[in-house]
């Protein structure tokens, strides 16, 4: 007979040794938060923000398609992409008070914060919105706090899907300070505790590798006290900080891939999401220039998706067609195989690929993302 009597004391001993770690891991790695993640964030300088901007971007995107035929995507995607440009041309809008806006006097920035709040109230607004304030570095700290405070006061609460982008984060202490700021503003304006959340931009070398040799981004997550929603890669600030020549600054540079790989490992399982950066090659000018920029943007969007970065930045209305087309093609290309593999896993059928439970969850997530963004119909989901 199997001698079971020794097991209970052994279980108790191991639980005593590992119980604290079990609890720590459960808090640190809660898994994906669920819900929709936007496929892009559109950055608009605050002084250009006005009611109707979202609709205008969709119209401008369609006009670019008419002005520079043929369509920069296959005919099979035509109706789906055009419908998206009519229905939801921007998924996530970030009103920019930082680099895209510049340094203004206090009265001007206050006024633009008030105007931005009114524009979002008047709508139509996309499902996700937010502000990029200036950094919490000494030179811009007070202005960053004031802009956020003015906006929230005049909006009268929090817009749906609201998040603050904190740029040029270099150390966990800045993330901790941002979390404290959010808490103070919640109290001041009567907002629910924990409602005000933010994302951190990784655009300085110390944000990736600290002076102690550790991955700073990993420490940022704990410092945020549960308020950090995402890490966004800042293509050009980060590249310039490393001394990369302007002509070679790109989100596909090896230095960019290294930074993003560190970010990806740091957030895995934490519920914090990732966003790739932007390309500054805009689809403007004559048809040849536009189509060349479209080809580059399409390739970069696809490249990011293949590497597990499901979100990126867009800076111009004419980037919307290629953002959605490349994203839709990625999900539609992969959906048949994903559904087949998921069905085989659920039915315990053997086949050419033996999937593990983690891969099955990834297959479900892939199909769900495709439905969320409009690449797949609900009937094509998991």
Beta strands, then each sheet from edge to edge (+ up, - down):
strand 1: 40-45
strand 2: 92-96
strand 3: 128-133
strand 4: 162-166
strand 5: 198-202
strand 6: 228-233
strand 7: 273-275
strand 8: 312-314
sheet 1: 7+ 6+ 5+ 4+ 3+ 2+ 1+ 8+
end
